[in-house]
Amino acid sequence: MKLATFTHQSQTRVGAVADDTIVDLSTAAPELPRDMIGILSGGRDALERARKAASGSAQRLRLSEVKLEAPISRPPEFLAIGLNYRDHVAETGMKLPEFPIFFNKQATCVNGPYDPIHLPRASSALDYEGELGFVIGRRCRHVPRNRAHEVIAGYFIVNDVSVRDWQRRAQTMTLGKSWDTHGPIGPWIVTPDEIGDPHSLELKTFVNGDQRQHSNTKHLIFECFAQVETLSTVMTLLPGTIVSTGTPGGVAAAMNPPKWLVAGDVVRIEIERIGAIENRVIAEPADTQVI
């Protein structure tokens, strides 16, 4: 099942996607929560009700009639991992990590799957990172690797947009990873039954149609379930928590000279069995300034 957050006629709600249509779960299954985190928190029962409603005779909207939003607009945590593909480690000239390098992206960076990315007024070193993301569906702590699949509600695409000069200034990387609009996710959440093995998915990133990244999640150094085990050793993971699993080689920063993103560029990321997100870069609007 593909679960999406969408806006139609100025109202935002959750739906289930089938082919080029979407079922509005607020009408097809009114007993369900009206937001994505609420549905995920409902566990198997809520997901089964959503699945039943989506496969029934409920009225469908065409995807072309709605605006797809970020599946989760304000996650309780947005966690990501650095240097998690060998070819990306190699292109940075750094050592292969012996332990996963996690960092935060602040929740306010979350952006829709087709919404514009801001080119900051304070930097021109804007980069893309195509990544597989997953979302936690159950409050959990101390999850062993062999049970990690039980707490993952689904998978989606993430562009871990990075402002490289600000990233290098702060050892935690958070400042370079958390600018507003720099966390496009989507286009929907695909439940694990449709994904199968999350460690065998082809990933591609394009800038203006030019392929920049091409890899497969089988090349992850620390795979999804191992990431859950590590993170949940430290902290309670809450429903709606986003984890972005790392990017392969081909980032702009590693090119000579770097091919930074500029206003007008279009970044498209495709992942097998999920779909694609596509975001245009625009100059940071003047109205983002608050005095």
N, C-alpha and C positions, 0 to 999 in steps of 0.2 A: 504494500500500500504506500501511496505517496501522499503525505499530509502537507498542506500548504496554508500559509496565512495570506489572505487576499483582501483587496478593497474593491467593492462594487457599489455604485451609487452612494458614495461617501461613507459607507459603512465597512469596517474592517472586521473580518471573522475568519474562522478556520474551515478548510474544506479538504475533501479527498479528491485527488486528481486521477482521472482515467482517460488515457489517450489525450485528446485535445479539449477535454471538458473537465469541469470541477463541480462537485456536489457540495452545497452549502450545508455544513453539519449543524448549523444553528436551527435550521428548519427540518432537516432530515432526521436529526437525532437531538431534539431540544433538551433532553435530559443531560446531555454532555456539557462540560464546562465550555465557555465561549472563547477561551484563549488556549494557545498551544501548550504552555507549561501545565495548565490545568488538565488537559487531556493526557499528556505524558504522565503526570502524577497519578492519574487514575489507573495506571497499570494495564494489565492484559484485558481486564474487563472493559475499560473505556476504549481501548484499541479495537477490541472485537465488536463493540457496538458501532464504532465508526466504520469498520470494515463492512458490517452488515448493512448499514445505511447507505454506504457508497455503492454496494452491489445491488441495491434494491431499485425501486421505481421512482426514486426521488428526482425532482427536477434538476436538470443540469444546466450550467452556464458554460459557454465556450470560453476557453482561456483568453481568447482575443478580446473578450468583453470585460475582463477584470485586470487589475493591476496586482501582480505578485509582489508581496512584501517579504522582508526577511522573515523566515519561518518563526524565529524567536527574536523579538525586538529588543528585549532587555534581559539577557541571561544573567543568572546570579553570579556566574563566573565565566570568563572567556580565557581559557588556557591554551598555550601553544608550545611547540617544541622546536628548538633550533638544531641545525646540523644533523638531520635524521635520514639523509640519503648519502651514500658514499660519494656519488659524483658531485653533489653540492659541497661536501666537505673538501673534496679535492680542488674544486674551483676557487674556494676561499683560501686555500693554502694552510688551513688549520689542521690540527690533529684529530683523528677519529675519536669521538667522545667515548669514554668508558662508562659514563652514567648520563642519563637523559638530561638535556639542558632545557628546562621549562621556564617560561616567562608568562606574564599577564598581558593581554590586550584589554584595555578598559572597555566596559560594556557600551559606552557611548560611541564607540567606533563602529558598531554594527550598522550595516547598510543593506539595502535590498539587492536582489540578484541582478537587477537591470538599472539600478540608480547610479548617478554620476559619482565619480571619485574626485575629491578636491586635490588640486595641485597647491601645496601650501604656499602662502606668501613668504614664509620664513625659510624655505628650502627649495632647491630644484633637484635634489637627489631622490626622486620618487621611483620606487621599484615595485614590482609585482612578485607574488609567490603563489603559484597554484598548489592547492593542498586538498586532501581528503579531510573532512571534518566529521565528528560524530557528536551526538547529544546524549547525555545521561538521562535515563528515565526513572530511576529509583534513587531515593536518598540512600547513600551507602558509605561504608567505611571498612577498611581492611578487606578489600576484595581480592581473593587470590586470582592469579592469571587464568586458571581453568574455569573460573566462574564469571569472568569479566563480561562475557557476552550476555549474561543475564541482566546487566544494568545498562546496556547500551540500547536506547530506544530507536536509533536510526542514524543514517549517514547522509551527508550533503557535501556541497562544494564550498570551499573557503578561498578567498583571495587575501592572503596575509600581507596586505599592502604595507610597505616599509619605507620610512624616511631615513635613508642610510646615514646621513651625517649626524642626525639626532640619535640614531641607534648607537653609533660609535661613541657618542659623548657620555652615555650612561651605561654602566656595566650590566645593569639588569635588562637592558633593551626596551623596557616598557615605554619610554618616551618616544622611541622611534617607531613603535608598533601601534600606538593608540590614538592617532589623530582622528578627528571626526571623519566619518565616511570610509575609513580605511579598514573596514571589516565586512566586505560584501559576503553574504552567505546565501545558500539556496541551491536551486530554485525552490526546492521543497525538501522535506525529510523523507527518505526512503527507508522503510522498515527492514530489519535484518533478513526476513524471509525472502525479500526480493533481491537483496544484495548477494546472498550466499557468502562466499569467502571474501571478507573485506581486504584481504591481502593478495588479491589477484586482479586488481582493477587498473586499467590503462588510464593514464592521465596526460593531458596535453594542454599547453598554454599558448595562446596566439596573441600577438600585438599587431593590430592592423592587418590581420590575415597571415602574418609571418610567424611560423612556428618557432617558439623560443624554448619550450620545455616539452619533453616527451619521455615518460617513464611509466613505471608500474608500481603499485603499492607493495608488490612482493619484494621490492628493494628497500623497504623501510628498515632502518637499523634497529629501532625499538618499535615493535608493532603495536597495534591498537590495544590489545588486551594487556600487554606488558605496561603500557602507559597508564591504563586504569589501575593496575596493581600498584604502581609507584605513587601515583597521585593520591589514591585512597589510603595509602599508608600514612600520609601526612595530614590529610584534611578530609572532612565530610564532603562528599560530592552530592550536590542537590539536583533535583529534576530541573532540566533546562540548561544545565552546565554544558558549555561548548568546549570541545577539545579539538584543536587543529593539529594535524599529525606530522607536519613538516613538508618542506618543498624539495624537489629534485634540482639537479643542475640546470643552468640556463638562465639564471637571473641577470638582470641588467648590470648589477654591480660588478659581475665577474667578467664583463666584456671589456675589450681594450680598443678604443675608449669605452667607458660605460654608456649604454644606450638608455638613459633615463627616460621615464615617461614624461610627455609634454602634453599640454592642453590640446585636445582633439584626438589623442590616441584612444583606441578601443581595445580593451583587454578581454579576451574570451578564454574561459577555462572549461574544459570538457573532461568528465570522468565517466567511464564506462558504467552502465546500468544506473546512472543517476541522471545525467543530462548535461546542461551547460548553464553558466552564468556569463553575463557580458556587461561590462561597465565602461562608460566613456569618461575620460579625464577632462575636467574643466578647471579653469582658474578658480581658486577659492573665492567665493562670492564676498562682496563687500559687506553684506548684511550679516556675515558670521561674526563681525566685530562687535563686542559689547563694551561700552564705555561706562 
